[in-house]
Amino acid sequence: MRTHEIGWKTLPGRDSLPLVAGVGALYLLVTLGERILSGVVPIPTLSVVDWTAVLPVPVLLAAGPAALWGIPLGYVLSDAATSSLGPHTLVGVGAHLYLGYATCKLLSWFDGDASRGSVSVGLGRFVLAVALAAAGAAAISGWGSEVVHQTPFFIAVLPAFAEFALLGVLFALPLAGLFRRAASAGTSALGVTAAPEQQFDGRTNLRRVAAVTVGWLVVGTVASVGYRAFEKLPAGTFTSRDLEFVLLLRQPTLFGPGAGRLQVLLGAVLLSVLVVLLVWPSERAEVSTR
Amino acid sequence: MRLTRRQTLLGLVGASSAGGLSVYELLDRTTIDGPLSEAGMDGLLTVADIVHPASPEDVEPVISAYVGRLNDERVRGLVTTLSELDSRSRRHFGASFGALSRAQGERLLATLGVNRVQSRPEGTLAERVRYHLVNSVLYALLTYPTGTELFGIGNPAGFPGGFPSHTEEP
């Protein structure tokens, strides 16, 4: 069985510290700019949009590993600047890191057969990669919201997906002209497009990531809505149909309010699976080049 | 350290499950003690402005009297919920919840999903906002003539004003 070296390969060197600080400053700039702008144009709908969601994809494509440190730094700085530092900051950091990293990784898997693609196909793949990464980031956001007791999974997921996907695609697309150069700089630095010893069948990995992501969104939402509805249904609904055994599942002290504990465990397992699929693609998907 | 893919996955599942559940339990027990501050009362008035058409000057004494009658546990839940809501408000609008306009407050509550969750004293922030803030404010106002006269009800259920209304001149 193949083994993997778990090391801090992405620790920033001294020369990349300005890049880390630059990414952090960019986050701070967007947050403070948003504050100032919302003072001038007081539209509540725009104020509740987290505009920093624009940054992870282009920043990771352009800055590579430095962004893996710059994003947490920037997110913490922007939360500190708005006096809203708290446990949910970690949730935001996780979602942003996933969005940027997963986009890079998925794009690199698309690169396997990119040579025969046209510009429109390339853009389509880019949109698909961002959407898939945004779905994963939204699931992380929903899971984190349950962990820190902020909002139920089903409430957090849809707006988070819309925010990540729309902002990611819309604001990264203007960079399309620079995209090829930025992508090669960033993803190569991350080691995700460098010619590997083995060639991976990107489609298999893509299908697995897509299946786990969509599965998480569907199961998480159904469980979140379903258990809350189940808690409120009168017992007579079940007893009149000889389904008393279903009531055994109504255990708020065991599962937590709204089955929060189950949601936390489900998210922990699926997040781990996603991380392993992205960072260590399956051996079975490997196609030897030799 | 050399790990197989399966070992890595199991390690990650174990660590994230344990970490996630620890944070979940820890935050479930985190409450803030202390009386309701002036900023907290502003927060309740913002909620009242969102959920009820009465003017803030009329509403304040009713809510203040209602909060004064709550037991320690309810006040603790209310203060903790307001504190968390303030944090969200500062993130989105750069001001505490009590300082928001009606439209901003309404937008923030809708973003949290307060209009789509069930009321629950312990649960997510949205569920607690619905229980401790929205429903409490509505209860206080709709059991007092100040809150019901706008709807043509001068002696609402729960208000001990029945005797005078029957004995005094119309």
Interface residues (C-beta under 8 A of the other chain):
Chain A: M1 R2 T3 H4 E5 I6 R35 S38 G39 P42 P44 T45 S47 V48 D50 D79 T82 S83 S84 G86 P87 H88 W143 S145 E146 V147 V148 H149 Q150 T151 P152 I155 A156 P159 R228 K232 G256 P257 G258 G260 R261 V264 L265 G267 A268 V269 L271 S272 V273 V275 V276 W280 S282 E283
Chain B: M1 R2 L3 T4 R5 R6 T8 L9 L12 V13 S16 S17 G19 G20 L21 V23 Y24 L27 D28 E84 S87 R88 R90 R91 H92 F93 G94 S101 A103 Q104 E106 R107 L108 T111 L112 G113 R116 V117 Q118 R120 E122 G123 T124 L125 A126 E127
